[in-house]
């Protein structure tokens, strides 16, 4: 029989192999974990641990912050707030060569501040900005690279689902981790802007110059982001000010984005259902990863 150390290394290698052949991460951790636990104990103990682990993990109050922040992002997307963010960023940066690409990064960072998921950020901003960039003659390579890298800001700029997961697993303060991640997130966003500026200077054909817009149109677009700024200020001002916990802040943020979407008549019964389903699917994926990690 293998020693525990040898078994652990073997199962870790098995996990990496399963990930490499595109098995979902939760299953790639869960399956070797079950096999290893069974080899070290017995089938009864393994099944008993599975039962207790699932109940203990899924009934943690702190984990409710994850679906609530995801729901806030879904309502913001359905309510047209992501579209307003891109319009404002494009109004500010659009006159610069490569400005629409820079606007995509800025709007991805801003949307990530109400979403917490890189997948949701990338998917949402892509739907808004990709058609505009291609319409104005941006190259496909620059467009897709910009949107892919900009989407990563969703897991760095708070609220970040991975930060919440890390805080819960390591028993750290969520608000402090959010505060610590803000500066690196902003630095990453600024770094992306610099890279885009350098690329379009070296290869101007990748990003044609765009038309100028009037000052009135610019201010109209900028002022259009007041709803998202209001939500961000209330949620994170309350969290960092100690008025309410991150979980309560996420609930308040989800409620505010829903109300704003209803007032703007952007959220209908159909996309309300889609927002709930999207939140449920992403939350289930995250919780399954928790269970897989516990088993591993």
ZAMARGU-4260 file (C-alpha; in steps of 0.2 Angstrom, whole numbers, plus 5000, padded with zeros to 4 digits):
<rodrens>
0) 5000/5000/5000 | 5006/5017/4996 | 5012/5029/5009 | 5001/5044/5012 | 5014/5056/5005
5) 5015/5045/4989 | 4997/5044/4988 | 4995/5063/4989 | 5007/5066/4975 | 4999/5053/4964
10) 4982/5061/4967 | 4988/5078/4964 | 4996/5073/4947 | 4979/5064/4943 | 4970/5080/4947
15) 4981/5090/4935 | 4979/5077/4921 | 4960/5078/4923 | 4961/5097/4922 | 4972/5095/4906
20) 4959/5084/4897 | 4946/5098/4901 | 4937/5089/4915 | 4928/5102/4925 | 4939/5109/4940
25) 4926/5103/4953 | 4926/5085/4946 | 4945/5085/4944 | 4947/5089/4962 | 4933/5079/4969
30) 4936/5062/4960 | 4954/5060/4966 | 4949/5066/4983 | 4936/5053/4985 | 4948/5039/4979
35) 4962/5045/4991 | 4950/5046/5006 | 4943/5029/5002 | 4960/5022/5001 | 4966/5029/5017
40) 4950/5025/5027 | 4935/5014/5020 | 4919/5016/5010 | 4908/5020/5025 | 4920/5034/5032
45) 4921/5041/5015 | 4902/5042/5012 | 4900/5049/5030 | 4913/5063/5026 | 4904/5067/5010
50) 4888/5069/5019 | 4895/5080/5033 | 4906/5090/5021 | 4892/5095/5009 | 4880/5101/5024
55) 4894/5110/5033 | 4900/5119/5017 | 4883/5124/5009 | 4876/5130/5025 | 4890/5143/5029
60) 4881/5161/5030 | 4897/5170/5024 | 4895/5160/5007 | 4879/5169/5003 | 4889/5184/4998
65) 4894/5175/4982 | 4877/5173/4974 | 4872/5190/4980 | 4886/5199/4971 | 4884/5188/4956
70) 4865/5193/4956 | 4870/5211/4957 | 4881/5210/4942 | 4867/5200/4932 | 4854/5214/4936
75) 4867/5228/4931 | 4869/5219/4915 | 4851/5216/4912 | 4847/5234/4917 | 4858/5242/4903
80) 4871/5248/4916 | 4885/5240/4907 | 4880/5248/4891 | 4881/5265/4899 | 4898/5262/4906
85) 4905/5258/4889 | 4897/5274/4882 | 4905/5285/4896 | 4922/5277/4894 | 4921/5278/4875
90) 4916/5297/4877 | 4931/5300/4887 | 4944/5289/4877 | 4936/5288/4860 | 4945/5302/4852
95) 4962/5294/4856 | 4969/5282/4843 | 4964/5265/4851 | 4952/5274/4862 | 4938/5261/4860
100) 4950/5247/4866 | 4955/5258/4881 | 4936/5261/4884 | 4933/5242/4884 | 4946/5240/4897
105) 4939/5255/4908 | 4922/5248/4907 | 4927/5230/4911 | 4936/5237/4926 | 4920/5247/4931
110) 4908/5233/4928 | 4920/5221/4938 | 4917/5233/4952 | 4899/5227/4953 | 4901/5210/4947
115) 4915/5200/4954 | 4916/5187/4940 | 4929/5188/4926 | 4917/5177/4915 | 4902/5188/4918
120) 4913/5204/4915 | 4921/5197/4899 | 4904/5191/4892 | 4895/5207/4896 | 4907/5220/4890
125) 4910/5209/4874 | 4892/5210/4869 | 4893/5229/4871 | 4910/5234/4865 | 4914/5221/4852
130) 4902/5227/4838 | 4907/5245/4841 | 4926/5241/4839 | 4923/5230/4823 | 4912/5243/4816
135) 4925/5257/4818 | 4938/5246/4809 | 4948/5239/4824 | 4958/5223/4820 | 4950/5206/4826
140) 4966/5202/4835 | 4967/5218/4845 | 4948/5218/4849 | 4948/5200/4856 | 4964/5202/4865
145) 4958/5218/4873 | 4942/5210/4879 | 4950/5194/4885 | 4963/5204/4896 | 4950/5217/4901
150) 4939/5203/4908 | 4952/5197/4920 | 4949/5213/4930 | 4932/5206/4936 | 4942/5194/4948
155) 4954/5207/4954 | 4944/5223/4957 | 4932/5220/4972 | 4919/5213/4974 | 4929/5198/4968
160) 4922/5180/4970 | 4939/5172/4971 | 4944/5184/4985 | 4928/5180/4994 | 4932/5161/4992
165) 4950/5164/4998 | 4944/5174/5013 | 4932/5161/5019 | 4944/5146/5016 | 4958/5155/5026
170) 4946/5164/5038 | 4952/5181/5033 | 4942/5198/5033 | 4933/5200/5017 | 4932/5219/5018
175) 4951/5220/5021 | 4955/5209/5006 | 4944/5220/4995 | 4953/5235/5001 | 4970/5227/4997
180) 4965/5221/4980 | 4959/5239/4974 | 4976/5246/4971 | 4983/5231/4961 | 4967/5231/4951
185) 4968/5249/4946 | 4987/5247/4942 | 4983/5232/4931 | 4969/5242/4922 | 4982/5256/4919
190) 4995/5244/4913 | 4983/5237/4900 | 4979/5255/4894 | 4998/5259/4892 | 5000/5243/4882
195) 4986/5247/4870 | 4993/5264/4868 | 5010/5257/4864 | 5003/5244/4852 | 4993/5257/4842
200) 5007/5269/4841 | 5018/5255/4833 | 5004/5248/4822 | 4992/5262/4818 | 4982/5251/4806
205) 4976/5240/4820 | 4965/5255/4827 | 4959/5268/4815 | 4956/5286/4822 | 4938/5288/4827
210) 4926/5303/4825 | 4925/5317/4837 | 4910/5319/4847 | 4902/5335/4854 | 4905/5341/4872
215) 4886/5339/4875 | 4886/5321/4869 | 4902/5318/4880 | 4894/5325/4896 | 4878/5316/4892
220) 4887/5299/4891 | 4897/5303/4907 | 4882/5308/4917 | 4873/5292/4912 | 4884/5282/4924
225) 4877/5290/4939 | 4866/5275/4944 | 4881/5263/4944 | 4891/5276/4954 | 4877/5277/4966
230) 4877/5258/4969 | 4895/5257/4970 | 4896/5271/4983 | 4882/5264/4994 | 4888/5246/4994
235) 4907/5249/4996 | 4905/5265/5007 | 4894/5255/5019 | 4906/5240/5019 | 4922/5250/5022
240) 4913/5262/5034 | 4907/5247/5045 | 4889/5251/5042 | 4885/5234/5036 | 4894/5217/5032
245) 4899/5212/5015 | 4885/5200/5014 | 4872/5214/5018 | 4881/5225/5006 | 4879/5213/4992
250) 4861/5211/4996 | 4858/5229/4996 | 4868/5231/4980 | 4857/5217/4971 | 4841/5226/4977
255) 4847/5243/4971 | 4852/5237/4954 | 4835/5228/4952 | 4826/5244/4957 | 4836/5254/4944
260) 4833/5242/4930 | 4815/5242/4934 | 4814/5261/4934 | 4823/5262/4918 | 4811/5248/4911
265) 4826/5238/4905 | 4823/5223/4916 | 4808/5212/4910 | 4801/5196/4916 | 4812/5187/4903
270) 4829/5194/4907 | 4824/5194/4926 | 4823/5175/4924 | 4839/5174/4914 | 4848/5184/4928
275) 4842/5172/4941 | 4847/5157/4931 | 4864/5164/4927 | 4867/5168/4945 | 4861/5150/4950
280) 4873/5142/4937 | 4888/5152/4942 | 4885/5150/4961 | 4883/5131/4958 | 4899/5130/4949
285) 4908/5139/4963 | 4900/5129/4977 | 4905/5113/4968 | 4923/5119/4967 | 4921/5121/4986
290) 4916/5103/4988 | 4929/5097/4977 | 4942/5106/4986 | 4936/5100/5003 | 4937/5082/4996
295) 4954/5085/4989
</rodrens>
